[in-house]
Structure formats: structure tokens, C-alpha cells
Amino acid sequence: MTTRQPSTTGLDYLEPTAAPPAPGPPAAGPPAAAVDVTVLDALITELGEVGEGMRPLLWHSYLEEAGPLVARLTAAAGAGDGETVRSAAHQLKSSSALLGAVPLSRLLQQAEDAARAGSQLPPVAAAAAAAAEYLRVTAAVKVLCGETL
């Protein structure tokens, strides 16, 4: 029997409870491909002296808020609650883009658009894609911050 470890992403229902399967072929790119570091670098540069050393704090705050929003998004999509899908996707979209998680931000826009259109199946697919991308962002952030989060 495997003991479930505390979630680090807020998406414990997506995280495996058993040992992962043997590694397959390498992914299309490194985990950091989920995050464009130049976007956050530009923000930190704009902040000047205040921005120095804030990268881990910004990422920690983002992940702390994003995990529950992604969980809410996927649960709402599965329940056919388009308004909650739209709201959760909208809340997370801008902060994702601001910190460089641009692919995630685009997927959240798709989920928001699908929910606004009122079709149940597309929000489910878009929410699932956003949840998977969020896991990639989480892995990338841990690499970028040296697992200090």
C-alpha cells in the first residue's frame, strides 16, 4: 500500500499515488519550456531594487493561489458549471502570463472562451489541458528556483 504524500501543487487528485512507471522517451523539451523566464525577468527589472530577490516569493505566491484555482476549474468543468470555469480561468490567466507561464495562460483563455460559449465538452478538454500544463509549470518553477519552493 502506498502512502499519499502532501500535495505540492494543489492538484493531489492528479498526482500519482503509486510509483511512477519506468521513464519513457524524453519529453519534447525541458520542464522550463513551460515558463518563459524572460517575461518574469522583465517584470523584476521594472521593479528595480525592490524586485531583486523576489523571484522565489512571486513564484511561491503564484503556485499557492494557482493550485486551488486549477482544481476549481477542473471540478467545475466536470460538473458542467460554465460560470465557475470561466471565473477560475479568468482569475488565473493574467497572473500566469505576467510570470511567464504563457502556454498555460493561452489554455486558460481557451477554457474561458469555451465556457463563455456554453458548450460543456470543450471546457472539460480545455480545463484538462490547463491542469496538465499547470503541472508542467510547477515542475519548471521548481527547476528554476532550485526546489526552494
N, C-alpha and C positions, 0 to 999 in steps of 0.2 A: 504494500500500500504506500502511495506517495503522499507526503505531507505538502500541502499548498503553502508556499511562501507568501508573505505580504506582497501585494501588488506595488510596483514602482511606476506604473503607467496610469492607474485608474481604470484599466480595462482588464481586470483579473479574469473575467469570463472569456477573454480571447487568448489568454496566456495558457500554455500547456501545463497540465498537472503531472504529467509523466515526463520521463527523459525524452528529449527531442530525438527524432530519427537521425540516423547517420547523415552527415553532411553530403549534399549533392553537389552538382556543379556550382561554381561561384556565381553569385548574383551579378546582374548586369553592371553594377558599379558598386563602389564602396558605400557604406551607410551614409557618409557625409553628403552623398549626392542628393539626399532628401532635403538638405539645407544649403542655401547659397550664403556662405559666410560673408561675402562682400556686402550683402544687404545690412546685416547687423553691424558690420564694421563701419558702414556709412553713418548709421544711427549713433554709434558710440563716438565717432569723430565729431558729429554735430553737437553732442552733449559736452564736448571738451573735457576739462579736468574732471567734471562730475561723472562722465562716462567711463573713465579709467577704472578697470576692475569690476565693472557692473555686469559683464557678460554672464558669469555664473548666476548672479541674482536674477537677471532678466529671464534666463532660461528656466531657472527653478520656479519662478513665479508663473511663467507660461505653462510649464508642464503641470503644475499644481492645479491650475484652472482649466487647462485643456482636457485632461483625462476625464473628469466628470462630464464636461460638455460633449465629448465624443461618445461617452457611454449613453448620455441622454439622447443624443442624435440617433444612435443605432437602435436604441429601445423604442423611440418614437416612430422611427421608420418601420420597424417590425410590427408595431401596433397600428400603423396607418394614421398616425397623428401628424398630419402635414404641417400644422401650425407650429408644433414643437420642433419638428425637423427644421423648418425654415428659421425659427428663432435661434436654435442652438448653432446651426451652420453660420448664420449671420454674425452671432456673437464671437465666434472663433476665427472667422475668415480674415478679418483685418489684422488681428494680432499675429496670426500665422504669417501673413505677407510681410508685416513690419519686421519680424525677426528672421526672415529669410526662408521660411517653410513655404515657398511659393507653390510647389506642386500640391501640397495639402490645401492651401488657400484656393487654388483652382477647383479642386474636388469639392470643397465646401460650397463654392459658388454654384457648382452643378447640382449639389444636393438642395441648396436653397431654391434654385430655379425650378427643379423638378417638383419640389413641394409646393411652390407657388402655382405651378401649372395644374396641380391637383391630381396627378397620376400617382398611384401607390407604388407600382413596381419600380419605376426609375428612382424614387427616393431611397428605396431599400438598397438597390445596387449602388447608388451614389454614396449612401451612408456607409456601406460595407467597404467601398473603395477608400473613403476618407479614414475609416478606422484602421485599415491596413497601412495607409500612408502615415497615419499618426504614430503607429508602432515603428515605422522606419525613421520618422523624425526623432522619436525618443532614443532610438539606438544611435542615431547620428549625433545627437546632443551629448550623449554620454561619451562618445568618442572625442568630440570636440572639447568637452570640459574635463576630459581625463577621469571619467567616472566619479567626479566630485559631487554629483547631484544626488 
